[in-house]
Each structure stands twice: as C-alpha cells, then as structure tokens.
Amino acid sequence: MKRVVEHVLHTQAALENYAERLAEHAVRDMVIYLRGSLGAGKTTFARGFLRGLGYQGVVKSPTYTLVEPYSFSSGITCYHFDLYRLADAEELEFTGARDYFNASSICLIEWPEKAEGFLPAADIDCCLEHHAQGRKMTLTACSEKGERLMARVKPEELL
C-alpha cells in the first residue's frame, strides 16, 4: 500500500520547512512531482527543498527556461523543472532533459501532467492545494524509495 501523508501548513515558512526536512533525508536518483494550481506553493516547496540540500541563493520558478540545475558538493545535482508553458512533451526531448534523470540527480517537477509519457515515474507525488488555513499538502509515496524517504521523516520534524 502506498504511504500517504496529509498536512495543512498555515504559512509559507511552514511549507518551506517541511520541504527542507524532506530534502535532508532525500537520496540520489529521485523524482518528485509537484502538482497544484497556480500559486498553490510548488515553487515554495522547491525553494525549501533546495535549501535543505544546502542551496542559499534565490530560487525562482524556471517557467521560461523549463529547467534550472543546482549542483552540490555532495555530487548531487537537483533539477527544478517548471513545465507550465510546455506545449508538447516532445519539447523536453529537444532540451536533452532525459539526461537529467540519472543516478546522481534529484528532479523536482512542477506541472508533471504537461509531460505525461515522457517523464519517469515519481518516487513522491506532492499535491498542494489552497486551504482556508493556508495550504493543504498531500504526499504520496509511489516507489520503495519514496516510501523509505517518507518513513525517515518524523512528523514532528515537519511542522
């Protein structure tokens, strides 16, 4: 059975902190889908996740470039995709994106539904929704790797 975790996060800082804690336990060769409407917090999640890996700079959504790479001294490269403006999944093929999904990378993918059939399966599917008290986040483990990551992160660490 897939592990599913749901939380209501009251602030942007709480969402970033959750993602940061998740990243501290993440491993190479991982794919995380980030789903949700405009303004739901996908880029905020990515910002927190990258901070958890050690990135200190500004994180913007790569809406026009489609992907932004972040390399770390650990040998991990995290690729942050924003596929919102993608007209056809084949566009990713022309960017060489298939090479980004490798044994030393973690891929955060906003709007994965825009490239169905091209992307590898997610290890974790993160769905963010607007909520009266902030954001509702639903994490679903879609692989054994995702299950292990979600099992390592203690709920009290996240809120």
VEXRODREN-253051 format. One record per residue: residue number from 1; residue in three letters; x negated, y negated, z negated of N, C-alpha, C, O, CB in turn. Coordinates in steps of 0.05 Angstrom, whole numbers. Glycine has a CB too. Layout:
BEGIN
- num/residu/n_x/n_y/n_z/ca_x/ca_y/ca_z/c_x/c_y/c_z/o_x/o_y/o_z/cb_x/cb_y/cb_z
- NUM/ALA/X/Y/Z/X/Y/Z/X/Y/Z/X/Y/Z/X/Y/Z
...
END
This chain:
BEGIN
- num/residu/n_x/n_y/n_z/ca_x/ca_y/ca_z/c_x/c_y/c_z/o_x/o_y/o_z/cb_x/cb_y/cb_z
- 1/MET/-17/24/0/0/0/0/-18/-25/0/-38/-26/-13/19/0/-24
- 2/LYS/-9/-45/14/-25/-70/16/-21/-86/-9/2/-89/-20/-17/-86/41
- 3/ARG/-43/-97/-20/-41/-114/-43/-32/-142/-33/-42/-153/-14/-69/-117/-57
- 4/VAL/-12/-152/-47/-1/-179/-41/-2/-195/-67/8/-186/-88/28/-177/-29
- 5/VAL/-13/-219/-65/-14/-237/-88/-1/-263/-80/-7/-274/-58/-44/-242/-97
- 6/GLU/17/-273/-97/31/-298/-91/26/-318/-114/27/-310/-137/61/-294/-88
- 7/HIS/21/-343/-107/17/-364/-127/30/-390/-117/29/-395/-93/-13/-368/-134
- 8/VAL/40/-405/-135/47/-433/-129/25/-450/-140/19/-449/-164/76/-441/-142
- 9/LEU/12/-465/-123/-10/-483/-130/0/-511/-130/9/-521/-109/-35/-479/-111
- 10/HIS/-2/-525/-152/11/-551/-156/-4/-574/-143/7/-595/-138/14/-556/-185
- 11/THR/-30/-571/-139/-46/-593/-128/-65/-583/-106/-70/-559/-104/-62/-606/-150
- 12/GLN/-75/-601/-91/-95/-595/-70/-120/-584/-84/-133/-565/-73/-102/-620/-53
- 13/ALA/-128/-595/-107/-151/-585/-121/-148/-556/-130/-167/-541/-129/-157/-603/-145
- 14/ALA/-124/-549/-138/-119/-521/-146/-122/-502/-122/-133/-480/-125/-91/-518/-158
- 15/LEU/-112/-510/-99/-115/-494/-75/-145/-491/-67/-154/-469/-61/-100/-506/-51
- 16/GLU/-160/-513/-68/-188/-512/-62/-203/-494/-82/-220/-478/-74/-201/-540/-63
- 17/ASN/-196/-496/-108/-209/-480/-128/-203/-450/-124/-221/-433/-127/-199/-488/-156
- 18/TYR/-178/-444/-117/-171/-416/-111/-189/-405/-88/-200/-383/-91/-141/-413/-103
- 19/ALA/-190/-420/-67/-206/-411/-44/-236/-409/-51/-250/-391/-41/-202/-431/-20
- 20/GLU/-245/-428/-67/-273/-427/-75/-280/-402/-91/-300/-389/-86/-280/-452/-93
- 21/ARG/-262/-394/-109/-267/-370/-125/-266/-345/-107/-281/-326/-111/-245/-368/-147
- 22/LEU/-248/-345/-88/-246/-323/-69/-272/-320/-54/-283/-298/-50/-222/-326/-50
- 23/ALA/-283/-343/-45/-308/-342/-29/-331/-332/-45/-349/-319/-34/-314/-370/-19
- 24/GLU/-332/-337/-71/-354/-328/-88/-356/-298/-89/-377/-287/-96/-351/-339/-116
- 25/HIS/-334/-284/-82/-334/-255/-82/-333/-243/-53/-333/-219/-50/-310/-245/-97
- 26/ALA/-332/-260/-33/-330/-251/-5/-356/-238/4/-377/-242/-7/-323/-275/13
- 27/VAL/-352/-221/24/-375/-206/36/-376/-212/66/-357/-223/77/-373/-176/31
- 28/ARG/-398/-205/78/-402/-209/107/-382/-192/122/-369/-174/111/-431/-202/115
- 29/ASP/-379/-199/148/-363/-184/166/-333/-184/156/-321/-163/154/-373/-155/169
- 30/MET/-323/-208/151/-296/-211/141/-281/-231/158/-292/-251/167/-296/-219/111
- 31/VAL/-255/-225/162/-238/-243/177/-214/-250/159/-200/-233/149/-228/-230/204
- 32/ILE/-209/-276/157/-187/-286/141/-169/-304/159/-178/-324/169/-196/-302/116
- 33/TYR/-144/-296/162/-125/-312/176/-113/-332/158/-106/-326/135/-103/-294/189
- 34/LEU/-109/-357/168/-97/-378/152/-72/-387/168/-74/-399/190/-116/-402/148
- 35/ARG/-49/-381/157/-23/-387/170/-8/-408/154/-11/-411/130/-6/-361/173
- 36/GLY/8/-423/169/25/-443/156/31/-466/175/17/-469/195/13/-453/130
- 37/SER/51/-481/168/58/-504/185/37/-526/182/19/-524/166/86/-514/178
- 38/LEU/40/-547/199/22/-570/197/24/-581/169/45/-585/157/30/-591/218
- 39/GLY/0/-587/157/-1/-599/130/4/-579/107/6/-588/84/19/-620/129
- 40/ALA/5/-553/113/10/-534/92/-14/-528/74/-11/-518/52/20/-508/104
- 41/GLY/-39/-535/84/-62/-531/67/-83/-512/79/-101/-504/64/-54/-521/41
- 42/LYS/-81/-506/104/-101/-487/116/-129/-498/115/-148/-484/108/-92/-481/145
- 43/THR/-132/-523/123/-159/-535/123/-168/-540/94/-192/-538/88/-159/-562/138
- 44/THR/-150/-546/76/-157/-549/48/-168/-522/37/-188/-522/23/-132/-558/31
- 45/PHE/-155/-500/45/-165/-474/37/-193/-470/48/-211/-462/34/-146/-451/47
- 46/ALA/-197/-476/74/-223/-472/87/-244/-489/72/-267/-480/68/-222/-480/117
- 47/ARG/-237/-514/65/-256/-531/51/-265/-519/24/-289/-518/18/-243/-559/46
- 48/GLY/-246/-508/9/-252/-496/-16/-269/-470/-12/-288/-465/-27/-227/-489/-32
- 49/PHE/-262/-455/8/-276/-430/14/-306/-436/21/-324/-424/10/-263/-415/37
- 50/LEU/-310/-456/38/-337/-464/46/-352/-474/22/-376/-469/19/-336/-485/68
- 51/ARG/-339/-489/5/-353/-499/-20/-361/-475/-37/-382/-475/-49/-334/-518/-36
- 52/GLY/-344/-454/-38/-351/-430/-54/-375/-415/-43/-389/-401/-57/-327/-412/-54
- 53/LEU/-380/-419/-17/-403/-406/-4/-428/-424/-8/-451/-415/-3/-398/-401/25
- 54/GLY/-424/-449/-17/-447/-467/-22/-448/-491/-4/-467/-507/-7/-471/-452/-18
- 55/TYR/-429/-496/13/-429/-519/30/-420/-544/15/-400/-543/1/-411/-515/55
- 56/GLN/-435/-566/18/-429/-590/3/-419/-613/21/-411/-634/10/-453/-599/-12
- 57/GLY/-420/-610/46/-413/-632/65/-383/-635/69/-367/-622/56/-427/-628/91
- 58/VAL/-376/-652/88/-349/-657/95/-339/-634/113/-353/-625/131/-346/-684/110
- 59/VAL/-315/-624/107/-303/-603/124/-278/-615/137/-259/-623/123/-296/-578/106
- 60/LYS/-278/-616/163/-255/-625/178/-245/-602/195/-260/-583/201/-262/-650/197
- 61/SER/-220/-603/202/-208/-583/219/-220/-586/247/-219/-607/258/-178/-584/219
- 62/PRO/-231/-564/258/-242/-566/285/-221/-564/307/-223/-547/325/-263/-543/289
- 63/THR/-201/-581/306/-178/-580/324/-186/-583/353/-175/-569/370/-158/-602/317
- 64/TYR/-206/-600/359/-213/-605/387/-236/-587/396/-239/-581/420/-220/-633/390
- 65/THR/-253/-578/377/-276/-562/385/-270/-532/382/-285/-515/391/-300/-568/367
- 66/LEU/-247/-525/370/-237/-498/365/-252/-484/343/-240/-469/328/-239/-482/390
- 67/VAL/-278/-487/341/-293/-473/320/-317/-490/310/-329/-504/326/-304/-446/331
- 68/GLU/-322/-488/285/-344/-502/272/-360/-481/256/-349/-468/239/-334/-526/254
- 69/PRO/-386/-478/262/-402/-459/247/-415/-472/222/-423/-495/223/-424/-447/265
- 70/TYR/-418/-457/201/-431/-465/177/-450/-442/169/-442/-420/163/-411/-471/153
- 71/SER/-476/-448/169/-497/-428/163/-507/-431/135/-510/-454/125/-520/-429/183
- 72/PHE/-512/-409/121/-521/-409/93/-547/-394/90/-553/-376/106/-499/-398/75
- 73/SER/-562/-401/69/-588/-389/64/-585/-359/59/-605/-344/62/-602/-402/41
- 74/SER/-562/-350/51/-557/-321/46/-557/-305/72/-556/-280/71/-530/-317/32
- 75/GLY/-558/-319/95/-556/-305/121/-528/-303/132/-524/-294/155/-568/-277/118
- 76/ILE/-509/-312/117/-481/-312/126/-476/-337/142/-485/-359/135/-461/-311/102
- 77/THR/-461/-334/164/-451/-357/179/-420/-355/177/-409/-334/183/-460/-357/208
- 78/CYS/-408/-376/168/-379/-378/166/-369/-394/190/-377/-417/194/-370/-390/139
- 79/TYR/-351/-383/206/-340/-396/228/-311/-405/221/-295/-388/215/-340/-379/254
- 80/HIS/-306/-430/223/-280/-442/217/-266/-448/243/-274/-467/257/-282/-467/199
- 81/PHE/-246/-432/250/-231/-436/275/-205/-452/269/-193/-448/249/-224/-409/288
- 82/ASP/-198/-469/288/-172/-482/288/-161/-478/316/-170/-492/334/-173/-512/279
- 83/LEU/-142/-461/319/-132/-453/346/-106/-468/353/-93/-460/372/-127/-424/347
- 84/TYR/-99/-489/338/-74/-503/343/-71/-512/372/-49/-509/383/-72/-527/324
- 85/ARG/-91/-522/384/-89/-533/411/-96/-512/432/-97/-519/456/-108/-557/413
- 86/LEU/-100/-488/425/-106/-467/444/-81/-461/461/-60/-455/451/-116/-441/429
- 87/ALA/-85/-463/487/-62/-458/506/-60/-428/513/-38/-418/517/-65/-475/531
- 88/ASP/-83/-415/514/-84/-387/522/-107/-374/507/-129/-385/505/-87/-384/553
- 89/ALA/-102/-350/497/-123/-335/482/-148/-331/498/-170/-329/487/-112/-308/473
- 90/GLU/-146/-330/525/-169/-326/542/-189/-349/540/-213/-346/546/-161/-322/571
- 91/GLU/-179/-373/532/-197/-396/528/-219/-389/508/-242/-398/511/-181/-421/518
- 92/LEU/-213/-373/488/-233/-365/468/-255/-348/481/-278/-350/474/-220/-350/445
- 93/GLU/-248/-332/500/-267/-315/514/-289/-333/527/-312/-326/527/-254/-297/535
- 94/PHE/-280/-355/539/-299/-373/553/-318/-388/533/-339/-397/541/-283/-394/569
- 95/THR/-310/-390/508/-327/-403/488/-348/-384/476/-365/-393/462/-310/-415/466
- 96/GLY/-345/-358/482/-363/-339/470/-355/-331/442/-371/-320/427/-392/-349/470
- 97/ALA/-331/-337/435/-321/-333/408/-323/-304/399/-327/-298/375/-293/-342/405
- 98/ARG/-321/-285/417/-323/-257/410/-349/-251/395/-349/-234/377/-320/-239/435
- 99/ASP/-370/-265/402/-396/-261/389/-396/-270/359/-413/-262/344/-418/-276/404
- 100/TYR/-377/-287/352/-376/-297/325/-367/-276/305/-372/-278/281/-358/-321/323
- 101/PHE/-353/-256/315/-343/-235/297/-364/-213/296/-364/-195/312/-315/-224/308
- 102/ASN/-382/-216/276/-404/-197/274/-410/-191/245/-397/-201/227/-429/-209/288
- 103/ALA/-430/-174/241/-436/-163/214/-447/-184/195/-448/-178/171/-456/-141/217
- 104/SER/-454/-208/204/-465/-228/185/-447/-252/183/-455/-273/172/-493/-237/194
- 105/SER/-422/-250/193/-405/-273/192/-380/-269/175/-371/-246/170/-397/-280/220
- 106/ILE/-368/-291/168/-341/-293/156/-326/-312/174/-336/-334/180/-341/-302/125
- 107/CYS/-303/-304/183/-287/-321/201/-261/-329/188/-245/-312/180/-282/-307/228
- 108/LEU/-257/-356/186/-233/-367/176/-217/-377/200/-228/-394/215/-238/-390/154
- 109/ILE/-193/-368/204/-179/-374/229/-152/-386/224/-133/-373/215/-176/-348/246
- 110/GLU/-150/-413/229/-125/-426/228/-109/-421/253/-121/-420/275/-128/-457/223
- 111/TRP/-83/-417/251/-65/-412/274/-73/-386/289/-75/-387/314/-66/-436/293
- 112/PRO/-78/-364/276/-86/-339/290/-65/-329/310/-73/-315/329/-92/-318/270
- 113/GLU/-40/-336/306/-19/-327/324/-23/-338/352/-12/-327/371/8/-335/314
- 114/LYS/-39/-359/355/-44/-370/382/-63/-353/398/-66/-357/423/-56/-399/379
- 115/ALA/-77/-334/385/-97/-317/400/-91/-288/395/-110/-272/394/-125/-324/391
- 116/GLU/-66/-281/391/-59/-253/387/-70/-236/410/-68/-244/433/-28/-250/384
- 117/GLY/-80/-213/402/-91/-195/423/-120/-200/428/-134/-182/438/-75/-198/448
- 118/PHE/-131/-223/421/-159/-229/425/-174/-225/399/-197/-215/399/-163/-257/435
- 119/LEU/-162/-233/376/-176/-233/351/-177/-205/338/-160/-189/343/-162/-252/332
- 120/PRO/-198/-200/323/-199/-175/308/-178/-177/285/-168/-199/279/-227/-170/296
- 121/ALA/-170/-154/275/-151/-154/253/-162/-169/229/-186/-169/224/-144/-125/245
- 122/ALA/-144/-181/214/-152/-195/189/-158/-176/167/-146/-154/165/-130/-214/181
- 123/ASP/-177/-183/150/-181/-169/124/-162/-180/103/-152/-166/86/-211/-172/115
- 124/ILE/-157/-207/105/-138/-220/88/-122/-239/105/-132/-254/121/-152/-236/64
- 125/ASP/-96/-238/101/-77/-256/114/-67/-275/93/-54/-267/74/-54/-241/129
- 126/CYS/-73/-301/96/-65/-322/77/-43/-339/89/-48/-351/110/-90/-339/68
- 127/CYS/-20/-339/77/2/-355/87/7/-377/67/11/-372/43/28/-338/91
- 128/LEU/7/-402/76/11/-426/59/37/-439/68/43/-443/91/-13/-446/61
- 129/GLU/53/-446/48/79/-459/53/83/-482/35/73/-483/12/102/-439/49
- 130/HIS/97/-502/45/104/-525/28/123/-514/7/140/-497/12/118/-548/45
- 131/HIS/121/-525/-17/138/-516/-40/144/-541/-56/129/-560/-57/123/-495/-58
- 132/ALA/167/-541/-69/175/-564/-85/154/-572/-106/153/-596/-113/202/-559/-99
- 133/GLN/139/-553/-115/118/-559/-136/90/-559/-125/71/-557/-140/120/-538/-158
- 134/GLY/87/-561/-99/60/-561/-87/59/-543/-62/72/-549/-42/39/-552/-107
- 135/ARG/43/-522/-64/41/-503/-42/45/-475/-53/35/-468/-74/13/-506/-28
- 136/LYS/59/-458/-37/61/-430/-44/41/-416/-26/41/-419/-1/90/-419/-39
- 137/MET/24/-399/-38/4/-384/-23/9/-355/-27/12/-345/-50/-25/-392/-32
- 138/THR/11/-340/-5/14/-311/-6/-10/-299/8/-15/-303/32/41/-302/8
- 139/LEU/-26/-284/-7/-49/-269/4/-41/-240/7/-31/-228/-11/-74/-273/-14
- 140/THR/-47/-229/31/-42/-201/36/-68/-188/45/-80/-197/64/-19/-197/58
- 141/ALA/-76/-167/31/-99/-151/39/-91/-133/62/-72/-118/60/-111/-135/15
- 142/CYS/-106/-135/84/-99/-120/108/-120/-98/114/-117/-84/134/-97/-138/132
- 143/SER/-139/-95/97/-160/-75/101/-171/-67/74/-165/-80/54/-183/-85/120
- 144/GLU/-188/-47/73/-201/-39/48/-219/-61/38/-220/-66/14/-217/-13/52
- 145/LYS/-232/-74/57/-250/-97/49/-234/-119/36/-242/-130/16/-265/-107/74
- 146/GLY/-211/-125/47/-193/-145/36/-183/-137/9/-181/-153/-10/-170/-151/54
- 147/GLU/-176/-111/6/-167/-100/-20/-188/-104/-41/-183/-113/-63/-159/-70/-17
- 148/ARG/-213/-97/-34/-235/-99/-53/-240/-128/-62/-244/-134/-85/-261/-88/-41
- 149/LEU/-239/-146/-42/-243/-175/-49/-221/-184/-68/-226/-197/-88/-243/-192/-23
- 150/MET/-196/-178/-61/-174/-188/-78/-175/-175/-106/-167/-187/-125/-147/-182/-65
- 151/ALA/-185/-150/-108/-187/-137/-133/-209/-149/-151/-207/-148/-175/-193/-107/-129
- 152/ARG/-230/-160/-138/-252/-172/-153/-245/-199/-166/-257/-207/-186/-276/-176/-135
- 153/VAL/-226/-213/-154/-219/-240/-163/-198/-237/-184/-176/-228/-179/-210/-258/-140
- 154/LYS/-204/-247/-208/-185/-246/-230/-165/-269/-228/-174/-292/-224/-200/-246/-257
- 155/PRO/-140/-265/-232/-120/-287/-230/-127/-311/-248/-122/-333/-240/-93/-276/-237
- 156/GLU/-138/-306/-271/-144/-328/-289/-167/-345/-279/-170/-368/-287/-152/-317/-317
- 157/GLU/-183/-334/-260/-205/-350/-248/-194/-370/-228/-206/-390/-222/-224/-331/-234
- 158/LEU/-170/-364/-218/-160/-379/-195/-142/-402/-202/-140/-420/-185/-145/-360/-179
- 159/LEU/-130/-403/-224/-111/-424/-230/-121/-445/-250/-107/-464/-256/-85/-413/-240
END
